[in-house]
Amino acid sequence: MKRHRWRTGDLIQVALRGEFRYLHFVGKDPNKIDVLRVLDFATYEPVAEVTRLGGKRTAYWVQSMCSILVEDSRFSYAGNVPGAGQLPALRRRFFGGWIVMDGDSKVFVPNPLSNEIAKISLEQGVPAQVIVDRLMTGWRPEDDCEDIGQLFGRDTSPQHAKADEARETIFFIGFPSSVSAARARQKLVGRGFSAEHERGSDSLAIKRPWKKGDSLDSMDLLELELLALTRDFGGEISGRETSV
């Protein structure tokens, strides 16, 4: 099947237990991760005339990869509808607060967050199951206001911050053949990644040292990016390890 070329306005239907929800593709963020607005709308039957969904209110925005989402049977392309809007402001988890990013602007906002800031969507690449869980539970961005220190229950002193920067996450990606792995490695190295053969010639290990402000959310986002970069070669994540 010819791969769909995703365009602004593309609509994804999400089939849940007893209802259908919709995601509206806005575009890619500076890290090339897809940004979708989650429509504040649910129906018991699939919408036949999807053009009317363009004007529905936005519940919040989410980051993921459209091409990966539709590989899950619950997610399917539903057409293209105007009204996706512009890329929104997002907030990034940090020590002692959040970094709010709006276009080229980056502003640190300390805890506690105001109601207005808490409603800003998270910069967090998430897989299909997380999106489904959020839709089914009525999750909203204001339900997640823990900074990095609060999330992991540790002190946010400079000593701990330096310890985090010493961490490393290794992603293991398997391929159908050693040839596919070699071609994927060439592409990854060209993009600045450290990719070496490990666990066999048909597997790669991509090592990523943590930088200041990184979190497990950052690693989730990177995993989606790696999958997107290697999917042409049949790449699949076979494991992930993070040093403690």
C-alpha positions, 0 to 999 in steps of 0.5 A: 500500500502506498504510504500516505503523505501527511498534510495539514488538516488530515484527520485521524479517527480513534476507535475507542470502546463505545465511542469515536474521537478525532485528532486533527494534524496541525504540522511538525514542530521544530524537532519534526514531531507531528502535532495534532489537536485533540477535538473536544468531541465524541460520538457513538458512530463514525462521522460521515461528513467529517468536514463539519469537524474542522470547527470543533473546539480543541481540547488540547494538543498532542505530539506523536507520529501520524504514520506510526499511529495509523499502524495501530488498528484503532487509528485510521485516516478519515480525510482532510478538513480545514481548520487545523490552526497554527502550532500551539505554545507547549510547555517542557518539563524542567527543574523547579518549573516549566519552559513555555515555548511559543514559536521562537520564544522560550520562557521559564515559568516556576512552580506553582503554575497558574491555571492559565499556564497549566492548561498549556499542552505538554511537549511530550511525544506519546505513542498510541496507547497513551493517547487512548488512555488519555481520551478514555480517562478525560485527561487534560494538560492541567492534570500533569503539573509535576516538574522533573524533580517532582515526577521522579521524587528526588531533590532538584539540587545542582548535584542531582541535576549534574547526576542526571546529565551523566545518564545515558539511554540506549535504544536497541533497534532491530532490522529485517537484515544486516543490509537494512541495519547498515543503511539505517546506520548510515542515515542515523550517523548522518543525522548526528546519532551514535549508532553501532551494531550490537546484538548482531549485525541486524541490530543497532544500539543508539546511545543518547547522553542526557542533557540538562532538562532531559527526562523520560518524556524526552526519551519517549520523544526521541524514540518516536523520532528514531522510529520515523528515521528508520521505518524505511529500513524496517526498523523496530524498537527491540529494547531501551535501557537507561543508566541510573 
